């Protein structure tokens, strides 16, 4: 039977299963230990709960083991049946344990929502340079496949012509170090990258920060003249770019690669890298947790 205490003795396997080192995981768990009682009181004291506090099924595994279950589920995206076999629990218990530990994990890691609040509260030059090193940020969108919707209208709305699959789309903003400072709620795959950007408007970005985007954001300079945007030069139809324009595009590509690397880190958590099997109502919470884990590893360096 798998447990945290057993797995932590094998650091390489632990990192493969969770995406974190045992030391990093211990830091998160120390925070979870403090937050867990508060979260449990909130869960058990909710208005729509019919049973009194203290009633109901008890958890069979420790908080530490349940944290490990959730991290393994996110990293490996194995079925609840297999996870239950590893932890000697049934499928419904695994589903329940992961669901209830998610809000606690989310409250203990630097999710994009927390980073966005920090960008809104920037008050000093030191805070500005801490969040935006070299006064630069980069924006891009990522798509993830979902099962083919049964409803005909939903099938049409979620079909991505680019991916030739049914997808959902999420946009992120990262700084020069790859820290995710902002994340949008998911949109259907039919939406263009720039449409996702315009729907909610630009993320909170200080005026002097330069924002790098790709050619999917054509029109951003015209629509947002107050933003300091850097976008590649599009090749004219039937013509070639000048050497200067090619050098400019190459320089921007080298800078923008950080957002591509960040998306790659997110997709290493297979819950974001494979077809999303859960309900879409849970998608934004799950992607926030994945982004928070990526941010945690970036800040741990």
N, C-alpha and C positions, 0 to 999 in steps of 0.2 A: 504493500500500500504506500503510495507516494505521500510525502509530507514536506513541509518547508524545512524542517530540521534535517531530513535526509538529503534533500536536493542541494541544500546550501553547502554540503560537504564536497560537492563537485562543481566548482565555480564555472568551468567552461560549459557544462551541460546546463547549469542554472541560467547563464546568459543566453544560450541558444533557446531555451524554453520561454524566457521572459523578456529578453531584450535589454535587461539590466544586469549589472554586476551584483553580487550579494551585498556589497557595501552600499551601493546606491539604493537597493531595495530596503536595507535596514534603515536608511535615512527616511524613506517614505513611510515605512511601518511605524517609526517613532512618532511621526505626525499623526498617523491614523489612530494610534493608541490614544492620543489626546482628543481627537475629534469624534471617535466612534461612539462614546456614551451620549454625546449631544445629538448625533445623527439618529441614534436608536430611540431616544426620547421623542424626537420629532416624528419619526416613523410610527412609533407605537401610540403617540398621542394625537394622530391626525383625526379630523372630525368624522370622516366616513368609516373609521374603524369601529366594528361592533363589539369586539372583545375588550376586556379590561387589560391594562398594562400588566404583564406577567403571565397572561394566558396565551394559548397558542403553542405551536410546535417550537421546540428548542433547536438551536443549531447544533449539528453533530460534530462539526469541525471548528477549530479555533479561528479567530479573526485573521491570524497570520496565514493559515492554510487557505482561507477563503480569498484572501488577497492574492495568493499564489495561483489559485484557480482562475481568477479573473485575468491576471497577467498572462497566463498560459493560453487562455481562450482568445485573448486579443492578439497575441503574438503568433500562435500556431493555427488558430481558427479551426480547431478540430471539433468534432461533433460532441454534443453533451453525453452521448452514450460512451464514447471513448474516454472523455474526461471523468465520467462517473466510474468507469472501470479502473482508472488510475488511482482515484481517490476513494474507491470502495463506497460509492454513493449511487443512488438511482438518478435517472435523467431529470426528473422534476426537481429534485433537491439541488442538483447542480445549477439548473436554470434559476431557481429561487435564490441560491447563495450568491451567484454572480450578479443578479439584478439588485440585490440589497446592498452589496458592497460597493457597487459602482459610484453612488453619490458620495460615499466617504472618500474613495480614491480621488474622485474629481475635486473635492474640496481641499485636498492635500498636495496637489501638483500645480505647476504654473500653466494652467490652461489659457488659450488665447483671450478669453473673456477677461481674465485678470490682467493680462498684459495690455489689453485695449484700455482698461480703466487707468492704468499707469500712464499711458500716452496722453490721456485726457487731462491728467493732473500734473504734467510736467511744469515745473516752476523755476528750475535753475538750469544753467548751462551744463552742469555735471550730469543732471538727470537726463537732459536731452542727448548728450553724447553717449551715455550709458545705454540708452534704448536705440539710438540711431548712430552707431559708429560711422565716422567719415560722412555723416549727414546723408546717408543713403538708405533707401528701402526698395524692395522688389515685390511686384505683384504678379501672380499667375493663378490659373485655375486648373483643377484636376478632376478627372472623371472616374467613376467607378461603376462597373456593371451591376445590374440588378436583374432578378428573374423577369421574364417576359410577362407584363401585366395581362390579366384576363380581360379587363375592360378595354374596349376598342379605343375609346378616347384617350385613356391613360397610355395605351401602347403607342399612340401617335405622339403624345406629348413627351414621352420619355425616350423616344428613339433618337439616338445621336447619329447624324449622317457622317460625322467624322469617324466614330468608332464602329459604325455599322452594328450597334448593339443598343439595348435599352440601358440607359445610364442615369446617374445623378451627378450633379456638378457642384463642386465647392471651390471657393476662391480664398486664397491665403495671402497675407503680406508678411514678409520676413525682413529682418535687418541684415547687415553685412556679415554677421556671425551665424546666420541661419536660425535665429530665434523667431518663432512665429508670434507676431504681434497682433494679428487680426485674422479672423476666420468668419466667413459668411455662413448663414444657414444654407442647407442644400437646395438646389434648384433642379428642375427636370433637365435631362440631357439634351433636349431640343434647343434650349436656350444657348445663345452665343456667349462667349466669354465676356465680351464688352457689355452685353445686355445684363449679365449678372452684376457687373460693376455699376452700371447706371441705375439698377433697380433700387438699391439702397444708398447710392451715392458713394463717394470715396471714403475710405477709412479715416480716422482722425490722424492727420499727418501735419506736423508743424510746417509753416510756410517755406522755410529755407531748406527743407529736406528734399533731395532729388529722388524721384520715383522712377525706377526702371521697369518697363513692360515690353511685351513682344508685339508682333504685328497683328495679333488678335485684338488689340485695343486701338485699332485705327479710328481716328476721330476724337480721341481723348484730349488732344491739345486744343482743338477747336471748342469742345464742349466745356472744358475746365481750364480756361486760360490762366487762372490764378495758381494752378498747380505747376510745380517745377518737374516736368515730365521728360524722360529720355526714352525715345522709341526708335527702333531701327528704321533706316531709310528703305522704303519699298522700291523694288526694282520697277522702273517704268516699262509699260508694255512695248515690246519690240526694241527696247534699248538696254544698255548695260549701265551698271553703277560705275561712278568714277572711283579711282584708287582711294581718294580721300574718304568717300562714302563707305567703301569696303572696309577701310581701317576703322572708321567709327563704329560700324556694325560689329566688327570683330572684337573691339574693345568692350562694347556693351554686352556681347555674348559671354565674354570672360567674366564680367561682373555678375551677370544674371544667372550664371550657372549655379549660384548658391541656392536659388529658389528651386531649381530642378533637383539639386542634391537633397534639399529638405523634403520635397515631395517623395523622393526615393526612400528616405528614412521612414516617412509615414507609411509607405506601402510595404515596408518590411514587416510591419504589423499586418499579418495577412487578412485581418478583419477589414482592412482597407485596400489590400492588394488583390483580393479575389472577389468573386461574385458575392454581393452582400445578401446573406440569407435571412437576416432578421427583418422585423417590421421597420418601415421607413420612419415611424414615429420615434424610434430609438436612434436613428442615424446621427443626428446632430450631437446627442450626448456622447455617443461612442467615438465620433471623430474628434470631439473636444478632448476626450481622455487620451486618445492617441497623440494628438498635438501636444497635450500637456506632458506626456511621457517623453516625446522628442525634445521639448523645451527643457525638461529636467536634465536630460543627458547633455544638452548643450551647455547649460549653466553649471553642470558638475565638472566640466573640463577645467 
